[in-house]
Amino acid sequence: LVKTIATYLVISKEMLSDISGMSSYLANRVPAKLAEKEDAELFFGTGDIKGVATTAMPISGTTVTLGATATPNEYDVLRVAINMINIAEYSASAIVVHPSDKTKLELTKDSQGQYLFPSANMSVSGVPIVESTAMVEGSFLVGDFRMGAEIKERSGVTLNYYAQDADNVQKGLVTIGIEERIALPVYHNGAFVSGTFTAGIVALKK
C-alpha cells in the first residue's frame, strides 16, 4: 500500500521574503525533516506501511546458543542476528542502532583492555553499523536492505505554504507542509532481525 509521509516547518514571513537565504534553508532542512518522519515509518510503521522492524524476525538463540555460563555482549547479539539472516538465505547489508548504542559499542573492550572496534569504520562480520535516532535506544535492526525490501516513490517531495494555520496570522508565521507518497514492500520477513540487546543476551544464554 502507498502512504503519504508528511511533516511541517514553521518559519517567519521575514524568512520567506529572503529568497536566497530561504532557498538554502529549505534545500538543507526539508530533506532532513522529512527523513526523520520517513525513518520512523520505514522502521516501525504499523499502518499502510509495515515497517521492516515491525515485520522482522525477533532475535533468537535457536540458531546459536552460548550456554548459561556464557557472558555474551551486544556484539555477540548482532553476530547471531546476522547468522539468522544468513540461514534465511539472505545477506545482511546494514545494522541500525541508536547513536548512544553505537557509542557504547565503540567503547567496548575485550578482556585485555583492547577496543573491539579499533577504528571508526564499525562493522560486525563485515556488516556496517549505522546510527539513527529513529531506533529506540537499546534496540537494533539487522537486515538485507538491498533484497529484503524496497522503497517505491509514488510522488516526490511537495511543499505547501499555509499562512492561516493555528495562530500564524497573529505571530507573522507561515507553516510549510512537506509530504511525499511512498510504498514499502517487504519481500521476506527473514531478511530482517530486530529486538533489544537485553532480550538477545538472554536468548544466547539459554
BADREN-132337 format. One record per atom (N, C-alpha, C, O): residue in three letters; x, z, y. Coordinates in steps of 0.001 Angstrom, whole numbers, padded with zeros to 6 digits, always signed. Each point is the difference from the previous one (the first is absolute). Layout:
<nodes>
ALAXZY ...
</nodes>
This chain:
<nodes>
LEU+000824+000000-001188 LEU-000824+000000+001188 LEU+000871+000000+001255 LEU+001130+000488-000001 VAL-001694-001050+001068 VAL+000708-000080+001271 VAL-000436+001161+000891 VAL-001184+000329+000063 LYS+002131+000280+000615 LYS-000307+001130+000871 LYS+000641-000208+001361 LYS+001107-000526+000113 THR-001826+000947+000916 THR+000548-000030+001351 THR+000763+001297+000262 THR-000566+001089-000101 ILE+001837-001207+000432 ILE+000824+001144+000381 ILE+000025+000041+001521 ILE+000404-000968+000644 ALA-000835+002082-000072 ALA-000119+000067+001454 ALA+000594+001294+000547 ALA-000067+001049-000641 THR+000641-001139+001816 THR+000471+001163+000738 THR-000075-000346+001483 THR-000539-001046+000361 TYR+001066+001898+000491 TYR-000130-000271+001427 TYR+001116+000664+000804 TYR+000669+000925-000462 LEU-000496-001428+001674 LEU+000907+000587+000984 LEU-000778+000187+001293 LEU-000908-000774+000301 VAL+001259+001789+000454 VAL-000611+000224+001309 VAL+001096-000084+001047 VAL+001002+000710-000081 ILE-001197-001587+001068 ILE+000988-000178+001062 ILE-000692+000081+001361 ILE-001228-000040+000081 SER+002006+000151+000964 SER-000560+000033+001353 SER-000194-001425+000514 SER+000639-000941-000473 LYS-001531+000804+001445 LYS-000217-001309+000608 LYS+001268-000483+000698 LYS+000254-001203+000062 GLU+000541+002133+000462 GLU+001250-000376+000656 GLU+000953-000681-000987 GLU+000658-000984+000335 MET-000598+001523-001550 MET+000849-000621-001024 MET-000485-001401-000320 MET+000801-000914-000199 LEU-002116+000747+000151 LEU-000571-001297-000356 LEU+000327-001059+001058 LEU+000100-001186-000312 SER+000064+001619+001548 SER+000302-000945+001082 SER+001466-000429+000005 SER+000351-001002+000624 ASP+000503+001749-001312 ASP+001425-000325-000087 ASP+000199-000942-001192 ASP+000281+000451-001110 ILE-000425-001729+001337 ILE-000023-000982-001085 ILE+001266+000018-000836 ILE-000078+000064-001227 SER+001245-000120+001862 SER+001253-000058-000763 SER+000229+001287-000774 SER+000377-000036-001171 GLY-000604+001182+001823 GLY+000194+001276-000676 GLY-001003+000212-001109 GLY+000332+000546-001053 MET-001575-000982+001290 MET-001045+000184-001000 MET+000250-000873-001222 MET-000243+000427-001128 SER+000718-001629+001343 SER+000290-000903-001124 SER+001044+000610-000920 SER-000131-000052-001223 SER+001179+000638+001825 SER+001047+000631-000788 SER-000531+001217-000739 SER+000327+000216-001167 TYR-001150+000583+001850 TYR-000565+001214-000615 TYR-000870-000356-001201 TYR+000137+000596-001068 LEU-001031-001567+001243 LEU-000909-000377-001079 LEU+000755-000637-001169 LEU-000341+000217-001162 ALA+001371-001006+001485 ALA+000767-000665-001057 ALA+000670+001010-000914 ALA+000180-000254-001191 ASN+000193+001410+001755 ASN+000665+001022-000800 ASN-000960+001033-000583 ASN+000142+000407-001153 ARG-001113+000011+001949 ARG-000856+001110-000410 ARG-001139-000426-000910 ARG-000348+000734-000924 VAL-000244-001902+001161 VAL-001158-000427-000792 VAL+000331-000134-001489 VAL-000728+000551-000825 PRO+001807-001268+000446 PRO+000304-000090-001440 PRO+000264+001359-000630 PRO-000423+000253-001128 ALA+001132+000640+001860 ALA+000307+001320-000551 ALA-001260+000831-000177 ALA-000167+000672-001018 LYS-000722-000717+002008 LYS-001246+000765-000058 LYS-000874-000475-001150 LYS-000562+000814-000732 LEU+000447-002118+000571 LEU-000824-000544-001077 LEU+000633+000260-001356 LEU-000705+000236-000981 ALA+002035-000277+000919 ALA+000702+000236-001262 ALA-000254+001412-000511 ALA-000108+000208-001209 GLU+000012+000770+002117 GLU-000289+001367-000415 GLU-001335+000084-000736 GLU-000103+000623-001057 LYS-000914-001258+001629 LYS-001329+000014-000602 LYS-000017-000827-001281 LYS-000647+000371-000979 GLU+001357-001484+000995 GLU+000034-000887-001159 GLU+000667+000679-001190 GLU-000482-000104-001128 ASP+001595+000802+001376 ASP+000698+000693-001084 ASP-000905+001015-000684 ASP-000011+000101-001227 ALA-000751+000652+002022 ALA-000892+001005-000557 ALA-001034-000637-000923 ALA-000313+000550-001056 GLU-000217-001703+001448 GLU-001000-000691-000824 GLU+000632-000608-001254 GLU-000553+000099-001096 LEU+001709-000723+001270 LEU+000639-000675-001133 LEU+000502+000992-001045 LEU+000039-000318-001189 PHE+000339+001504+001619 PHE+000457+001020-000943 PHE-001150+000802-000594 PHE-000063+000201-001212 PHE-000853+000259+002076 PHE-000977+000999-000433 PHE-001457-000401+000198 PHE-000888+000839-000153 GLY+000625-002086+000485 GLY-001376-000428+000221 GLY-000881+000212-001227 GLY+000425-000215-001135 THR-001658+000641+001387 THR-000953+000227-001102 THR-001274-000816+000172 THR-000893+000061-000845 GLY+000802-000823+001930 GLY-001203-000775+000266 GLY+000147-001436-000469 GLY+000288-000260-001168 ASP-000495-000689+002114 ASP+000114-001423-000344 ASP+001401-000337-000497 ASP+000168-000803-000917 ILE+000831+001423+001529 ILE+001376-000164-000475 ILE+000352+001205-000870 ILE-000041+001140+000461 LYS+000378-001393-001689 LYS+000461+001059-000893 LYS+001512+000078+000116 LYS+000710-000876-000492 GLY-000223+001909+001134 GLY+001432+000136+000225 GLY+000776+000093-001301 GLY-000518+000463-001016 VAL+001766-000909+001059 VAL+000802-000035-001223 VAL+000271+001398-000540 VAL+000094+000182-001214 ALA+000034+000818+002101 ALA+000207+001368-000484 ALA-001278+000564-000606 ALA+000047+000849-000891 THR-001180-001320+001375 THR-001296+000456-000515 THR-000232-000488-001427 THR-000565+000720-000823 THR+001000-001931+000535 THR-000239-000604-001311 THR+001199+000107-000939 THR-000083-000411-001158 ALA+001193+000957+001643 ALA+001234+000052-000795 ALA-000110+000947-001192 ALA-000865+000875-000039 MET+001760-001065-000931 MET+000109+000941-001102 MET+000537+001324+000532 MET+000893-000006+000847 PRO-001406+001132-001315 PRO+000563+001292+000417 PRO+001330+000237-000701 PRO+000205-000462-001123 ILE+000695+001179+001779 ILE+001277+000309-000613 ILE-000227+000795-001281 ILE-000829+000909-000043 SER+001571-001260-000986 SER-000204+000620-001304 SER+001330+000153-000711 SER+000936-000768+000226 GLY-000867+001760-001080 GLY+001199+000191-000800 GLY-000140-000559-001397 GLY+000794+000323-000883 THR-001792-001156+000672 THR-000241-000519-001349 THR+001065-001002-000430 THR+000215-000193-001197 THR+000455-000450+002156 THR+001036-000970-000370 THR+001353+000673-000184 THR+000765-000370-000891 VAL-000471+001351+001728 VAL+001263+000735-000082 VAL-000284+001465+000321 VAL-000562+000308+001051 THR+000945+000589-001944 THR-000103+001435+000286 THR+001371+000631-000179 THR+000760-000387-000888 LEU-000450+001352+001728 LEU+001327+000615-000018 LEU+000013+001358-000687 LEU+001066+000542-000292 GLY-002246+000005+000037 GLY-000060+001285-000698 GLY-000221+001173+000939 GLY+000287-000074+001195 ALA-000808+001167-001764 ALA-000385+001164+000792 ALA+001183+000672+000687 ALA-000181+000637+001037 THR+001382-000761-001587 THR+001159+000663+000592 THR+000715-000863+001034 THR+000969+000442+000617 ALA-001441-001663-000430 ALA+000639-000919+000946 ALA-000302+000415+001439 ALA-000939+000753+000258 THR+001738-001248+000659 THR-000221+000270+001427 THR-000076-001330+000761 THR+000876-000312+000806 PRO-001926-000462-001068 PRO-000129-001301+000661 PRO-000182+000150+001507 PRO-000525+001004+000481 ASN+000966-002018+000250 ASN-000166-000010+001446 ASN-000783-001246+000426 ASN-000501-000752-000836 GLU+000408+000555+002129 GLU-000777-001125+000524 GLU+000576-001343-000442 GLU-000743-000948-000256 TYR+002066+000873+000169 TYR+000641-001230-000466 TYR-000474-000345-001408 TYR-000309-001157-000285 ASP+000250+002159-000602 ASP-000450-000229-001376 ASP-001432-000515-000041 ASP-000333-000886-000787 VAL-000506+001451+001642 VAL-001403-000425+000046 VAL-000104-001471+000371 VAL-000754-000750-000621 LEU+001506+000337+001629 LEU-000036-001396+000428 LEU+000542-000926-001083 LEU-000508-001106-000185 ARG+001544+001558-000533 ARG+000576-000840-001059 ARG-000995-000200-001133 ARG-000095-001095-000553 VAL-000650+002147+000200 VAL-001005-000127-001057 VAL-001152-000894+000461 VAL-000546-000761-000798 ALA+000175+000844+002066 ALA-001049-000867+000533 ALA+000413-001470-000111 ALA-000817-000856-000340 ILE+002081+000573+000627 ILE+000513-001363-000160 ILE-000092-000429-001460 ILE-000366-001138-000293 ASN+000694+002042-000616 ASN-000073-000305-001428 ASN-001432-000309-000428 ASN-000223-000900-000810 MET-000750+001638+001348 MET-001404-000266-000318 MET-000399-001409+000405 MET-000737-000679-000715 ILE+001236+000244+001875 ILE-000314-001355+000469 ILE+000685-001042-000874 ILE-000586-001040-000303 ASN+001812+001308-000101 ASN+000707-000926-000887 ASN-000737-000173-001324 ASN-000112-001113-000514 ILE-000391+002221-000037 ILE-000730-000047-001267 ILE-001283-000820+000140 ILE-000451-000628-000958 ALA-000131+000638+002159 ALA-001214-000780+000257 ALA+000318-001472+000265 ALA-000874-000768+000402 GLU+002137+000378-000631 GLU+000467-001386+000158 GLU+000044-000448+001458 GLU-000207-001175+000303 TYR+000480+002122+000598 TYR+000220-000332+001400 TYR+001378+000492+000411 TYR+000683+000671-000774 SER-000280-001004+001986 SER+001320+000388+000486 SER-000145+000623+001394 SER-000338-000695+000959 ALA+000590+001987-000849 ALA-000170+000698+001269 ALA+000884-000631+001076 ALA+001174-000287-000230 SER-001764+000080+001407 SER+000751-000605+001104 SER+000212+000960+001162 SER+000835-000258+000866 ALA-001587+001376-000833 ALA+000171+000959+001094 ALA-000585+001351-000374 ALA-000916+000099-000816 ILE+001465+000934+001430 ILE-000489+001376-000112 ILE-000366+000445+001408 ILE+000826-000074+000909 VAL-002058+000535-000723 VAL-000456+000422+001320 VAL-000162+001514+000018 VAL-000688+000568-000848 VAL+001323+000079+001814 VAL-000100+001458+000154 VAL-000156+000336+001478 VAL+000241-000839+000868 HIS-000645+002065-000597 HIS-000080+000486+001378 HIS+001424+000159+000545 HIS+000914+000300-000768 PRO-000706-000495+002077 PRO+001346+000149+000565 PRO+000667+001335-000327 PRO+001209+000051-000228 SER-001989+001027+000204 SER+000585+001310-000317 SER+000505+000050-001434 SER+001032+000612-000277 ASP-001758-001257-000642 ASP+000450-000028-001395 ASP+001240-000863-000162 ASP+000870+000308-000814 LYS-000784-001382+001580 LYS+001205-000835-000047 LYS+001200+000802+000492 LYS+001095-000105-000553 THR-001306+000903+001592 THR+001074+000847+000516 THR+000449+001008-001054 THR+001198+000220-000180 LYS-002156+000392-000517 LYS+000331+000968-001050 LYS+000809-000660-001116 LYS+000943+000592-000526 LEU-001320-001826+000169 LEU+000738-000720-001035 LEU+001416-000301+000465 LEU+000947+000093-000780 GLU-000804-000451+002042 GLU+001335-000292+000538 GLU+000902+001228-000053 GLU+001217-000123-000138 LEU-001813+001302+000246 LEU+000780+001238+000025 LEU+000188+000628-001376 LEU+000686+001014-000126 THR-001290-001609-000913 THR+000107+000556-001346 THR+001420-000157-000548 THR+000600-001070+000107 LYS-000069+002149-000695 LYS+001358-000030-000570 LYS-000053+000306-001497 LYS-000941+000622-000492 ASP+001973-001075-000212 ASP+000099+000315-001413 ASP+000684+001357-000179 ASP+000269+000697+000978 SER+000012-000324-002232 SER+000581+001324-000272 SER+001404+000159+000561 SER+000488+001123+000129 GLN+000171-002232+000206 GLN+001340+000059+000590 GLN-000027-000066+001529 GLN+001042-000066+000654 GLY-002266+000085-000098 GLY-000128-000044+001448 GLY+000121-001378+000602 GLY+000148-000138+001214 GLN-000210-000905-002062 GLN+000079-001371+000485 GLN-001407-000547+000250 GLN-000923+000243-000777 TYR+000781-000982+001873 TYR-001298-000579+000309 TYR-000405-001024-001061 TYR+000811-000824-000422 LEU-002088+000888-000008 LEU-000486-000994-000953 LEU-000053-001379+000643 LEU+000191-001017-000667 PHE-000455+000994+001978 PHE-000063-001259+000733 PHE+001110+000010+001046 PHE-000225+000453+001122 PRO+001412-000940-001462 PRO+001146+000078+000912 PRO-000081-000906+001206 PRO+000784+000161+000936 SER-001709-001112-000923 SER-000122-000905+001144 SER-001449-000045+000460 SER-000899+000490-000683 ALA+000688-001082+001848 ALA-001359-000083+000554 ALA-000859-001008-000749 ALA-001224+000014+000129 ASN+001846-000883-000907 ASN-000742-001006-000763 ASN-000523+000639-001285 ASN+000589-000165-001069 MET-001692+000890+001182 MET-000491+000797-001118 MET-000797-000829-000987 MET-000834-000822+000381 SER+001107+001054-001666 SER-000758-000673-001048 SER+000051+000852-001264 SER+000880+000844-000170 VAL-001839-001086-000700 VAL-000038+000647-001310 VAL-000010-001113-001034 VAL-000937-000797-000058 SER+001979+000748-000753 SER+000139-001063-000997 SER-000171-001383+000633 SER-000604-000900-000585 GLY+001148+000758+001786 GLY-000046-001293+000688 GLY-001258-000251+000801 GLY-000100-001028+000670 VAL-000864+001933-000716 VAL-001256-000174+000734 VAL+000114+000731+001341 VAL+000191+001216+000016 PRO-000301-001925+001101 PRO+000203+000636+001308 PRO-001098+001005+000346 PRO-001165-000175-000359 ILE+001569+001231+001064 ILE-000928+001009+000489 ILE-000289-000286+001466 ILE+000921-000084+000812 VAL-002194-000066-000473 VAL-000405-000230+001388 VAL-000903+001142+000441 VAL-000648+000636-000831 GLU+000600-000374+002128 GLU-000788+001104+000506 GLU-001199-000496+000797 GLU+000057-001041+000655 SER-001135+001802-000723 SER-001211-000333+000753 SER-000763+001281+000283 SER-000199+000823-000894 THR-000227-000654+002136 THR-000792+001175+000338 THR-001411-000098-000566 THR-000749+000976+000047 ALA+000370-002142-000584 ALA-001303-000120-000659 ALA+000001+000747-001334 ALA-001060+000359-000513 MET+002248-000126-000047 MET+000111+000737-001259 MET-000005+001499+000294 MET+000721+000473+000879 VAL-001541+000263-001623 VAL-000082+001446+000180 VAL+001308+000638-000467 VAL+000560-000394-001022 GLU-000082+001372+001771 GLU+001234+000679-000388 GLU-000176+000647-001373 GLU-001012+000646-000270 GLY+002003-000827-000583 GLY-000069+000527-001358 GLY-000544-000995-001009 GLY-000016+000278-001199 SER-000435-001449+001678 SER-000540-001037-000880 SER+000896-001232+000031 SER+000881-000114+000852 PHE-001108-000791-001772 PHE+000794-001227-000065 PHE-000832-001121-000600 PHE-001029+000237-000634 LEU+001491-001449+000844 LEU-000598-001188-000601 LEU+001127-000920-000416 LEU+000833-000381+000823 VAL-000803+000024-002089 VAL+000984-000935-000531 VAL-000763-001218-000499 VAL-001013+000141-000684 GLY+001489-001332+001020 GLY-000770-001153-000447 GLY+000732-001319+000036 GLY+001054-000146+000618 ASP-001651-000806-001304 ASP+000436-001384+000050 ASP-000854-000668+001080 ASP-001062-000555-000281 PHE+001549+000621+001512 PHE-000777-000496+001133 PHE+000018-001524+000089 PHE-000748-000581+000787 ARG+001585-000064-001577 ARG+000030-001465+000006 ARG-001040-000595-000928 ARG-000634-001003+000328 MET+000456+001628-001502 MET-000886-000571-001014 MET-001273+000809-000242 MET-000978-000532-000526 GLY+000978+001806+000901 GLY-001129+000861-000319 GLY-001184-000127+000927 GLY-001129+000289-000397 ALA+001363-000718+001637 ALA-001072-000118+000983 ALA+000420-001010+001059 ALA+001169-000371+000096 GLU-002133-000062+000690 GLU+000293-001005+001019 GLU-000926+000195+001197 GLU-001214+000130-000156 ILE+001800-000110+001347 ILE-000798+000078+001222 ILE-000433-001416+000385 ILE+000832-000897+000132 LYS-002136+000708+000046 LYS-000532-001291+000421 LYS-000644+000164+001370 LYS-000959+000754+000167 GLU+001495-001462+000794 GLU-000519+000091+001367 GLU-001132-001000+000198 GLU+000201-001208-000130 ARG-001386+001712+000444 ARG-001163-000853+000231 ARG-000164-000340+001471 ARG-000534-001054+000347 SER+000997+001954+000518 SER-000068-000243+001434 SER+001159+000737+000643 SER+000227+001179-000271 GLY+000509-001886+001129 GLY+001163+000595+000638 GLY-000364+001094+000986 GLY-001172+000329+000181 VAL+002192+000227+000452 VAL-000207+001095+000944 VAL-000716-000503+001243 VAL+000415-000987+000608 THR-001498+001672-000232 THR-000741-000333+001217 THR-000079+001226+000902 THR-000050+001136-000472 LEU+000038-001391+001783 LEU-000095+001066+000988 LEU-001251-000208+000842 LEU-000283-001117+000434 ASN-000468+002196-000204 ASN-001162-000021+000870 ASN+000136+001115+001023 ASN+000471+001092-000320 TYR-000884-001366+001548 TYR+000167+000952+001094 TYR-001362+000563+000418 TYR-000955-000747+000216 TYR+000884+002084-000105 TYR-001250+000660+000346 TYR+000228+000926+001197 TYR+000694+001011-000104 ALA-001296-001377+001248 ALA+000127+000839+001190 ALA-001005+001155-000036 ALA+000239+001051+000593 GLN-001357-001249-001289 GLN-001058+001016-000018 GLN-000069+000682-001367 GLN-000997-000102-000715 ASP+002060+000785+000379 ASP+000077+000759-001248 ASP+000202+001463+000345 ASP+000948+000349+000705 ALA-001834+000515-001199 ALA+000071+001438+000311 ALA-000001+000196+001519 ALA-000910-000477+000679 ASP+001925+001179-000132 ASP+000059+000253+001446 ASP+001061-000859+000677 ASP+000619+000427+000975 ASN-000409-001643-001492 ASN+001003-000899+000571 ASN-000238-000305+001471 ASN+000943-000038+000790 VAL-002219-000181-000416 VAL-000311-000358+001380 VAL+000411+001123+000943 VAL+000549-000255+001071 GLN-000813+001491-001465 GLN+000332+001146+000842 GLN+001516+000182+000145 GLN+000489+000418+001050 LYS+000233-000736-002107 LYS+001441+000256-000006 LYS+000844-001245+000255 LYS+001228+000082+000012 GLY-001863-001221+000191 GLY+000758-001221+000252 GLY+000790-000474-001197 GLY+001143-000438+000130 LEU-001756+000526-001296 LEU+000683-000373-001240 LEU-000654-001210-000656 LEU-001132-000371+000310 VAL+001873-000220-001211 VAL-000505-001122-000809 VAL+000368+000262-001457 VAL+001144+000333-000307 THR-002106-000484-000577 THR+000252+000153-001433 THR+000262-001371-000616 THR-000782-000934+000179 ILE+001878+000829-000899 ILE+000333-001252-000688 ILE-000307+000186-001485 ILE+000650+000798-000674 GLY-001631-001526+000172 GLY-000320+000030-001424 GLY+000880-000978-000759 GLY+000124-001161+000390 ILE+000486+001623-001468 ILE+000924-000825-000787 ILE-000529-000076-001421 ILE-000310+001032-000596 GLU+000201-002217+000048 GLU-000507-000096-001366 GLU+000509-001244-000712 GLU+000426-000970+000627 GLU-000482+001024-001943 GLU+000297-001141-000847 GLU-000821+000131-001278 GLU-000447+001096-000339 ARG+000250-002176-000354 ARG-000762+000022-001239 ARG+000920-000384-001158 ARG+000600-001074+000000 ILE-000498+001971-000989 ILE+000889-000237-001129 ILE-000681+000381-001312 ILE-001009+000706-000015 ALA+001574-001183-001066 ALA-000425+000392-001344 ALA+001230+000411-000777 ALA+001105-000457+000292 LEU-001288+001320-001282 LEU+001125+000469-000809 LEU-000383-000015-001481 LEU-000410+001027-000541 PRO+000539-002173-000115 PRO-000220+000010-001449 PRO+001161+000679-000725 PRO+001155-000387+000174 VAL-001465+001406-000992 VAL+000995+000657-000847 VAL-000121-000626-001380 VAL-001027+000150-000661 TYR+002068-000850+000220 TYR-000089-000789-001217 TYR+000100+000837-001263 TYR-000557-000372-001033 HIS+001257+001490+001100 HIS+000096+000864-001179 HIS+000385+001404+000451 HIS+001000+000188+000693 ASN-001810+000801-001096 ASN+000285+001375+000396 ASN+001346+000486-000527 ASN+000630+000865+000607 GLY-000186-001424-001744 GLY+001261+000420-000598 GLY+001218-000368+000814 GLY+001108+000447-000299 ALA-001301-001266+001336 ALA+001124-000390+000850 ALA+000361+001089+001008 ALA+000985-000125+000727 PHE-001790+001203-000682 PHE+000234+001060+000975 PHE-000149+001372-000668 PHE-000835+000191-000884 VAL+001657+000744+001326 VAL-000079+001391-000450 VAL+000034+000883+001238 VAL+000846-000184+000876 SER-001763+001142-000802 SER-000026+000894+001144 SER-000227+001432-000462 SER-000394+000242-001141 GLY+000642+000690+002026 GLY-000216+001404-000331 GLY+000768+000893+000943 GLY+000495-000452+001033 THR-000394+001706-001383 THR+000788+000947+000785 THR+001258+000345-000778 THR+000027-000070-001228 PHE+001003+000439+001953 PHE+001241+000401-000661 PHE-000222+001255-000845 PHE+000585+000141-001073 THR-001425+000761+001556 THR-000277+001236-000738 THR-000631-000310-001352 THR+000434+000527-001024 ALA-001456-001379+001016 ALA-000662-000363-001256 ALA+000944-000755-000917 ALA-000043+000175-001218 GLY+000899-001018+001795 GLY+000946-000747-000803 GLY+001021+000877-000682 GLY+000341-000232-001160 ILE+000154+001236+001862 ILE+000971+000924-000580 ILE-000622+000785-001144 ILE+000643+000223-001026 VAL-001892+000197+001199 VAL-000715+000709-001069 VAL-000173-000902-001226 VAL+000190+000437-001135 ALA-000554-001699+001381 ALA-000227-000948-001096 ALA+001276-000231-000806 ALA-000050-000127-001223 LEU+001186+000072+001905 LEU+001264-000275-000691 LEU+000497+001175-000840 LEU+000854-000179-000868 LYS-001378+001372+001119 LYS+000449+001182-000737 LYS-000854+000290-001236 LYS+000273+000946-000739 LYS-001308-001762+000518 LYS-000868+000256-001155 LYS+000663-000504-001280 LYS-000574+000124-001082 
</nodes>
